[in-house]
């Protein structure tokens, strides 16, 4: 479990799912396959960039997968954000044998794993990325964010994917199972974490952290 009390002072952290990709439009399971944005996805990213224009973002960290990196660079241009860095920790989970298939295709080709998938999500698919690995990646990301915030970079946007976003959040609340699934973010929807750690008048520590799923960035 990630202890948000370990962050120094205040931070505004935003986690954004990439814009609509060709894989999204075609209804296929993308996993770590590269898929570029559709024209609609590029438009979503430009609108999101406008939404971030007054958020004082210091840095964008992005998954290196094409759909995420393209989203990040469009947002950076639209919002006037100078720094965009690749962060492998933000990559989507490996969806194994289901990668590149539609849900119907996965059900038809792999009925056994499909049944397990219905009960256990990706933990039930033999060659998909497992919870232990996802938690380790999430904790590595939080360590990177903690170091950045400690160094004075306090407004950070992370561009990622819907599957891994589940574990960014779960790692802060002690979740170690897939079910129940958290609400899925829309393309270019935003999840915001505000951290406010300080000391009260008596010198005692005071901590506050609040998650908010916004999702209006594309509206």
MIDRENGU-440247 format. One record per residue: residue in three letters; x, y, z of N, C-alpha, C, O in turn. Coordinates in steps of 0.02 Angstrom, whole numbers, plus 50000, padded with zeros to 5 digits. Example, Ala and Ser with C-alpha at 12.3 -4.5 7.8 and 13.67 -1.06 7.14 Angstrom:
2
Ala506604971650390506154977550390506604983550390507124983450423 Ser506424988850354506844994750357506455000250394506705005750402 
% end
This chain:
219
Unk500424994050000500005000050000500445006250000500915006750039 Unk500295010949957500675017149953500415022050006499815023250010 Unk500865024750046500685029450099500755036550072501315039050067 Unk500205039850057500225046550029500465051650081500625057350063 Unk500495049750145500755054250196501505055350188501785059950217 Unk501825051150148502545051750138502725057250089503315058950081 Unk502225060150055502355065750009502495072050049502185073250101 Unk502955075950024503165082050059502725087950037502755090049980 Unk502315090450083501925096450068501325095050024500965090150034 Unk501215099349976500615098949934500795096649863501365097449840 Unk500295093749830500395091549760499715091149726499215089449758 Unk499705092649662499115091749620499325086849565499705088549520 Unk499075080749570499255075449523498645073549482498115072149509 Unk498735073449417498195071849370498385065549331498955064849308 Unk497895061149323497995054949285497465054749230496865054849244 Unk497695054549168497245055249111497305049149065497855047149047 Unk496745046249048496745040948998496835044148929496575049548916 Unk497205040848886497335043248818496685044548780496155042148799 Unk496735048348725496165049548681495965043248643496325038148644 Unk495405043648610495155037848572495675035548521495915039548481 Unk495835029248523496315026248476495945022348423495335021148427 Unk496305020248372496005016048320495775009448350495255006848330 Unk496155006948397495945000748430495295001648469494864997248467 Unk495235007348504494605008848539494025008948489493505005948501 Unk494125012448434493585013248384493395006548354492805005248341 Unk493895002148344493764995548314493524990448365493344984848347 Unk493534992248429493284987748481493754981848495493514976448511 Unk494404983048489494874977548503495244978748569495304984448591 Unk495484973448599495874973648660496584975448641496914971548605 Unk496834981148663497474983648639498064981248680498584979548653 Unk497984981248746498554979448788499154983748772499114989948773 Unk499714980548757500324984248742500444985148667500984987348647 Unk499964983348627500014984748555499984992248544499614995848578 Unk500374994648495500345001648477499735002948434499584999048389 Unk499395008348449498805010348410498775017948412498775020948466 Unk498745021148354498745028448351498045031248363497545027648359 Unk498015037648378497385040848391496965041548327497245042148272 Unk496315041448335495855043348281495835050948279496105054348322 Unk495505053648228495415060848225495005063248285495135068548313 Unk494515059248305494125060848365494575060948427494505065348469 Unk495025056148432495485055848488495945061848490496095064448544 Unk496175064148433496595070148431496195076248453496455080648488 Unk495565076548432495135082048455495025081848530495035087048562 Unk494925075848558494855075248630495475077748666495425081248717 Unk496065076048639496685078248670496765085848667496995088948715 Unk496565088948612496605096248607496135099548657496315104548689 Unk495535096848665495065099548715495355098748785495315103348826 Unk495635092848799495945091748864496515096748875496605099148931 Unk496905098148823497435103048829497175109848849497485113248890 Unk496595111848821496295118148841496085118048914496135123048949 Unk495845112248937495625111549006496225112249054496155114849109 Unk496805109849032497395110149075497775116749071498265117749106 Unk497545121249028497935127349016498035131449080498555134749088 Unk497545131449124497605135549185497765131349247497655133549303 Unk498015125149237498155120849294498885120949317499075117249362 Unk499285125249286499985126249307500385119749306500805118549350 Unk500275115549255500625109149250501365110349237501555113949190 Unk501795107349279502515108049271502795102749223503285104049188 Unk502485096849223502775091149188502225086249168501755085049206 Unk502295083549107501875077949086502305071749083502815071549049 Unk502085066549119502385059949113501905055749071501295056049082 Unk502155051849023501705048148980501955041048968502555039748963 Unk501485036548963501625029748938501945030448869501765034848831 Unk502415026048853502735026348787502325023348730502525023848672 Unk501755020248746501335017548692501065023348650500905028648676 Unk501005022148585500865027548537500255031648554500265037748550 Unk499705028248574499085031848587499145036648646498825041848648 Unk499555034848695499665039148753500155044748738500025050548754 Unk500715043048706501215048248692500925053548645501055059548654 Unk500545051448595500245056248550499765060848588499755066948577 Unk499365057948633498915061948674499305067048715499125072948718 Unk499845064848747500245069248790500535075048751500525080748775 Unk500785073748692501105079148654500595084048626500745090048622 Unk499995081848609499465086448588499255090848647499175096848639 Unk499165087848705498985091648765499525096748781499375102548796 Unk500155094648778500705099248794500695105248748500795110948771 Unk500585104148683500575109748636499985114348650500055120448649 Unk499395111348663498795115348674498815119248739498545124748744 Unk499135116348789499155119448856499785123448869499835126748921 Unk500255123248823500885126948833501325123848887501645127448925 Unk501345117248889501755113648938502405111448904502395107948854 Unk502965113448932503595112548898503875105448906504195102948859 Unk503775102348963504105096048978503645090048969503115089549002 Unk503845085448925503505079048917504035073548922504515073648884 Unk503935068848968504425063448977504075056748973503525055848998 Unk504415051948942504155045148939504265041749006504795042349037 Unk503755038149028503795034549092503525027549080502915026549079 Unk503965022549072503735015749059503265012949112502865008549098 Unk503305015649173502865013349226502125014349208501695010849234 Unk501985019249164501295020949147501005016749090500435017749070 Unk501395012049064501175007849009500555003749029500465002049087 Unk500145002048979499564997948992499774990949011500334988748996 Unk499334987449046499474980449065499524976049003499224977548951 Unk499894970749008499964965848954499344961448956499224957949005 Unk498944961548902498324957648899498414950848867497924947448850 Unk499034948748858499184941848838498844939648775498834943148725 Unk498554933548777498254930448718497654934148691497444932948634 Unk497364938748730496784942548706496994948648666496564951848635 Unk497634950348665497854956448631497684956248556497824951348522 Unk497394961648532497224962248462496554959148443496344959648385 Unk496214956048491495564952948478494994957248503495084961248549 Unk494414956448474493814959448503493604955048562493844949448570 Unk493154957648603492904953648659492564947348633492634941948662 Unk492174948048579491844942248551492344937148523492254931148531 Unk492874939748492493394935348465493764931648520493914925648513 Unk493914935048575494254931848632493804926348661494054920948678 Unk493164927648667492694922748694492664916548649492624910948673 Unk492674917548583492614912048536493254907948533493234901748532 Unk493834911348530494464907748522494714904548586495034899248584 Unk494574907648643494844905248707494284904748759494274908648807 Unk493834900048751493254899648796493444898448869493134901148914 Unk493954894248881494164892948950494444899248984494184901249036 Unk494964902348954495214908548983494684914048987494694918249032 Unk494224914048939493684919048940493254918249003493084923149035 Unk493084912049019492684910749079493064913149142492774916049187 Unk493714911749143494124913949200494154921649202494134924649256 Unk494204924649144494224931949139493594935049169493624940249202 Unk493024931949157492394934649184492384934549260492074938749291 Unk492714929649289492714928949362493284933049395493184935749449 Unk493864933349362494464935949395494794941649357495344943849375 Unk494464944249305494774949149261495444946449235495484940449220 Unk495954950649228496574948349195496964943349236497404939949209 Unk496824942749300497164937749340496994930749316497374926049328 Unk496424930049283496204923549259496454921749189496304916349165 Unk496824926149157497094924949090497834923249098498234927349119 Unk498014917149080498664914249100499264918649082499704919549124 Unk499284921549022499884925249002499794932749006500204936548978 Unk499274935049039499194942249050499594944449111499804940349152 Unk499714951049117500094953649174499694952649238499094953849240 Unk500044950549290499714948749353499734954449404500114959249397 Unk499324953749455499224958949505499884960849538500014966849548 Unk500304956049555500944957649588501364962349545501644967149571 Unk501404960949480501774965249435501464972149430501814977249429 Unk500794972449426500444978849420500554983049482500674989049477 Unk500524979949541500644983749603501364986149607501494991749629 Unk501834982049584502534984149585502644990149539503004994749557 Unk502334990049481502394995749435502075001949465502355007449460 Unk501485001049495501155006749526501585009749581501645015849587 Unk501885005449622502305007949676502925011449649503165016349678 Unk503195008949594503765012249562503565019249537503945023949543 Unk502965019649508502715026249486502645030949545502855036749541 Unk502345028549600502255032949658502925035149686502985040849710 Unk503425030849684504085032849707504365038449664504655043249689 Unk504275037849598504495043149552504125049649567504435055049569 Unk503465049249576503075055249589503275058449656503325064549662 Unk503405054249707503615056749772504265060649766504345065949796 Unk504735057949728505385061349718505295067949681505605072949699 Unk504865067949631504745074149593504435079549638504645085349637 Unk503925077549676503595082349720504095084849773504105090849788 Unk504495080349801505005082349849505505087249821505785091349857 Unk505615086849754506075091349721505755097749697506085101949665 Unk505115098649712504775104949695504325104749634504025109749617 Unk504265098849600503815098249543503145095949570503055089949583 Unk502675100549578502075099049618501435098649577500915096849604 Unk501465100149513500875099549470501065095049411501415097149365 Unk500835088949413501055083849366500455080449333499975078749367 Unk500495079649268499995075949230500305069349206500835069449174 Unk499965063849220500185057249197499685054749145499085054249159 Unk499925053149085499485050449033499585042949030500135040449019 Unk499035039249040499085032049048498505028549014498235031048964 Unk498295022849040497805018549009497295016249061497445016249121 Unk496705014249039496165012749086496335006849132496165006949191 Unk496665001649105496824995849146497314997449200497204995649258 Unk497855000749183498365002249234498135007649283498345007649340 Unk497695012149260497435017149306497075013949365497085016649420 Unk496755008149354496445004549409496955003249465496795003649524 Unk497575001749446498084999749496498455005749524498725005349579 Unk498475011249488498735017349517498315019249578498575021049630 Unk497655018649570497195020349625497195014949678497255016449737 Unk497135008649658497095003149706497715002849751497665001049810 Unk498295004549724498905004149764498895009149822499265008149870 Unk498485014349818498445019249872497915017549924497895020449978 Unk497475012749908496945010949955497005003749979496565001150013 Unk497555000549962497684993849986497324988449948497284982749973 Unk497064989949889496714984849849497194979849819497714981749792 Unk497024973349824497464968149797497084963149754497344957749739 Unk496474964849735496084960649690495764965049637495674971049647 Unk495594962049580495284965849526494564967849541494344973349524 Unk494204963349572493484964549581493334967549650493654965549698 Unk492864972249655492494975049599492914980149561493344983449590 Unk492794980649496493154985449456492974992549476492394993949494 Unk493454997049474493325004149484492995006949421493075004049367 Unk492615012349427492315015349367492855016849315493375019549330 Unk492715014949253493205015949199493205023149175492675026149165 Unk493795025849165493855032649140493705032949066493885028349029 Unk493365038149045493255039248974493905041248940494385042948973 Unk493915040948873494495043548837494595050848854494135054848847 Unk495205052548875495395059248898495015061448960494995067448975 Unk494695056848996494425058449061494995059049112495515056049104 Unk494885062949163495405064649211495225062049280494655062549303 Unk495725059149313495675057449384496185061849420496775062049402 Unk495955065449470496365070549504496495068549576496025066549612 Unk497115068949597497295067749667497605074149695498115076449670 Unk497295076749747497565082649781497855080249848497505077149888 Unk498495081849859498835080049921498995086349960499275091049931 Unk498835086450024499005092250066499265089650133498865088050178 Unk499915089250139500235086950201500595092950233500985096350201 Unk500455093950297500775099650332500775098250407500625092750428 Unk500955103250445500935102750518500465108050547500465113750525 Unk500085106050596499615110550628499975115350675500585115050682 Unk499595119750708499885124750754500295121650810500775124650834 Unk500105115650831500475112350885501095108650860501475105950900 Unk501195108650795501765105050767501605097850749502025094450720 Unk501005095650764500805088850747500675088350672500435093150642 Unk500805082550642500705081750570499965081750552499545079250590 Unk499825084650494499135084750468499165082550396499565085150356 Unk498755077750378498785074850312498095074850280497585073750313 Unk498075076150215497445075850178497595073750107498065076250076 Unk497185069350081497255067250011496555065549986496175062050020 Unk496375067949927495705066749901495745064949827496045068649787 Unk495445059149809495395057149739494745059949710494225059849744 Unk494765062449649494165064649614494205062349541494695063749506 Unk493685058749518493635057049447493235062549414492655063549429 Unk493555066149368493245072049339492885070249274492275071149269 Unk493255067649226492975065249162492655070749119492415069249065 Unk492645077049142492355082249101492845085449053492665089849015 Unk493475083249055493975086549013493805086148939494015090448900 Unk493415081048919493285080248848492595083148829492385082348772 Unk492255086448875491585088948861491585096048835491055098848821 
% end
